Amino acid sequence: MSEKTVVVNLPLDEKQRKELVRAGRDLNFVFLEDSSATALVRAEVNAIIGPVPVDEIEAFPSLEWVHIPSAGAIHDDPETDLPIALAERGIRLTSAAGNGAVPLAEHAMLLMIMLNRDAPRWLRAQSAHVWDRFVHEELAGKTVGIFGLGNIGSDLALKARAFHMTVVGMRRNVDSRVPGVDKIYGPDEMEDFVSRCDFVVVTAPLTHETAGAFDETVFRAMKRTAFFVCVSRKMIAVDTALLRALREGWI
C-alpha cells in the first residue's frame, strides 16, 4: 500500500507535531508552515487536517478525508456548505465535536452571572476608587432557555441546575430526555419557549435550520428584562433584529 499524504493546515508547536507524527507513523505529514510545503503537489494529497475553503476542494483530486479542529463544520455561511461539497465527492468529513462543551458551558455561566449582577458596575467603581453599594439579583429561581441541547447545551443544563435555575430547552427531538432540563420545546414553539426565559442561551450549531432562527418576531416575544447570550455561531440571530431589540429595549 502506498504511503498516504496528510496536509496539516494548523499552527502546531513542535511537541504537537511530534505527537501527530507518532500517532500516524505510517503516514506522510506535510505541515504548511514547513518550507517543504512549497513543493506540495496537490494531486498527491489524501487528507487535510485544518480548514479547507470550499472553492479549493477541486484542486485535490486524491482527497479522501478532511478533519477540522472545531466542533462545527459551518462557521459563517450555511450557503457555503463544506459538508455538502465534500459529500458530493465522497470525501469523509470529521470534526472535533464536543471539544468545547465544558469551556463554552462555563463561559455561558460566567456571562449570565456578569449580566445578572451587573459586573461592569463593580469594575467601573474599582477604576474610580469609589464604594458603589448596590443590591443585585441571583440566578437562583431564574429560568434559562437553552437553544440547542447538544454537547454544550447538555453540559450547560447541569451547571445551570446546580445554580438552582429552572432549565428549559429547544431541540428537534422533543421526546428525548436531557438530564437537568425541565421541559423541551420543539422548533414550532419558538415564541412560547423564549417568552418563559430570563436568559436565552444559544448553543446550537449554524445549519440551514438554525440560520436566522432569532428574528424580530422572536426577540419581540422575549421578556423586556431577558438577556440574550450566544456562545455559538453568528447568523443564528438576525443582526439587524438583534440590534433593534437592544436599541429599542425589547430585551
N, C-alpha and C positions, 0 to 999 in steps of 0.2 A: 504494500500500500504506500503510495507517495505521501510525502510529508505535507501536512496542511499548513497554510499560512494564515496567521491571525494578526490583523492590524489592531493596535491598541491606540485609540484616539482619546486618551485621558492623561492628565498631568500627574503621573505617578512618581513617587520618590524611588530611590534605589532599592530600598528594602521591599517595597510593594512590587517592584518589577521582578526581583529575585523570587519572591513568593509565587508570583504568577507563573514564571518560567518553570519553577519546581513543580507546581501543580499540573502544568501541561507540558511535561518533559518530552513528549513525542510530537510537539507542535513547533512550528517556526514562528516566533513572535517578532513583529516589527513595530517598534514604538515610534510614533510620528515625530517625536522630538529628537530622535537619533538622526545623525547625518545620513545613515544608510537608507532612511526613508525616502530620500530624494531619488533613489534609483528604483523605487517601488513600481512594479508592473501590475497594474490593477487587474489584469486578466488572471493573475495567479492568486488573487486574494479569495480565501474561502470563508473567512469570518471576520467580523468587525466588533470590537468592544468599544463602545462610546457612541456619541451622536453621529447620525448619518442624515444629511439633507436628502429629502425625498427625490429631488431632481438629479441627484448624483447616483442613484441606485443602478441605473442602466450602465454606468461606467464599470461595474464589477460583474462581468458575465458569469464568473465562477462562484459568486457569493452564495453561501448556504445558510448562514446564521448571523444574526445581529443581536447583540446583547447591550442594553442601555442601563446605566447605573442608577437611574431614577426609578421611582415606583410606577409612574405612568408613562405611556408612550406618546401621548399627545400633550404638548406643552403650551402652545399658543393659539393654534387654529385647527379645529376639528376638520376643516375642509382640506387641510394639508395633512392627509391621514397616512402616517407611516405604516401602521398595521395593515391597512388595505393594500398599499403599494407593495409591501413585502409578500403578503398572501397571494397576490396576483401572480407573483413569480415563483411561488412555492418556497420562499425563504422563511426559515424559522425565526421567530422573534421572542426573546425573553427579556425580562426586566427584573429589577430588584424590588419587587412588590413586597411591602411590609417593612422595608428597611427604615422608613421614617416614622413608623407608627408611634413609638414611645416618645421621641423628642417633639413631634408635632402635637401630640395629645397634651404633653406637658406645656408646650408653648400656648396652646389654646387656653389651658387653665390659667397660665400667667396673665394672658390678655384679659380674661374675664375678671380676674382679681383686680388688675390695674384699673379697668373700667368701673367696676363695682365700687372701688374705694377711691376713685379719682386720684390715683397715684401721682400724676403730674403735679397736682397741687402740693404734695409733700416736697417734690423736687424744687418747685418754684420757691417754696418757703425756705428750704435749706439754702438755696442760692442767695436769697435775700436776707438770710440770717434773722428770720423772724419766727416766732412761735404762732403758727396758724392752727388753732384748735378747731376741729370740726367733727361732727358725727357722721360716720359713713355707714353704708349698709353692709349686709353679709350675703354671701352666696347661698347659705343655708335657707331652704324654703323657696328659692327661685326655681324657675323652670328653664332648662336648656333644651333647645331643639337641635338635633344633630342631623344635618343633611348629608347622608351617606354613611352607612354603617359597615364599612369595610374594616381594614386593619386599624386605621387611625380612629375612625368613629367608634369602633367597639372598645378600644382602649380608653378613649375619652369618656365613654359612658361609665366605665367603672370608676374612673377618677372623679367624675362629677358626682357620682353616687356617694363616694367617700366624703364629699363636701356637703352631704345631706341635701342635694338638689333633686328635684323631680326631673327625670330624663325621658324625653320623647324623641323619636327618630323617624326618618323617612328613608324608605328603600323600595325597590321594585317588588320584592317578595314580602308582602305584609304578613304572611303566615309563618315566617321564620321567627325564631326566638333569639334575642341577643341579651346576654347577661347584663344586668344593670339598667335595661331600658324598660320603662313602664308601659309605653304604648308606641306602636309602629304605625305610621301613616303611609298611604300609597301616593304615587305621583299625582293622582287626580284629586288629592285632598290638600294641596299645597297651601291654600289660603287658610284653611282651618288649622293646619299644622303651625304656620308662623304666628297666627293670632294668639296661640297659647303661650308663646315663649317670651321670657325676659332676655334671653340670649339665643341667637341663631348662629350656629357654627357650621361652616361649610367644610366638609372633609372629603367630599366626593371627587372622583377624577373628572377631568374635562372630556366629555364624549358628545356625540351628536344629541343624546338625550338630555344632558345636563347643561349644555351651552345655552346661555340666556334664560336659565330657569328663574332667576331672580330679576323680574322686570318691574315696571311701575305698579302693576296690579298687586304683585306680591309685597312690595315694600309698603304700599298703602294699607295692606291687610295687617301689618305688624303693629304692635303697641307703640305708641309715641315714646314710651320710656325704654323700648327694647334696644339692644345692642346687636350689631352685625359683625361677626368675626369670620374671616376667610383664611384658612391655612392651606387651601388648595389652589387651584389654578384660576387665573383671571378668565374672563369671558363667561364664567358661570353666572356672574352678575352682569347686567347691562350697565355699563359705566355711566351713561347719561342718566339713567333712572336712579342709580345709587347716589350720584352727586346731587340730584334734585331732592332726593329724600333727605339727605343730610342738610342741605342748604335751607330747605323749607321746613325742616323739623318734623318730618313724618316719623323718623326714628331717632 
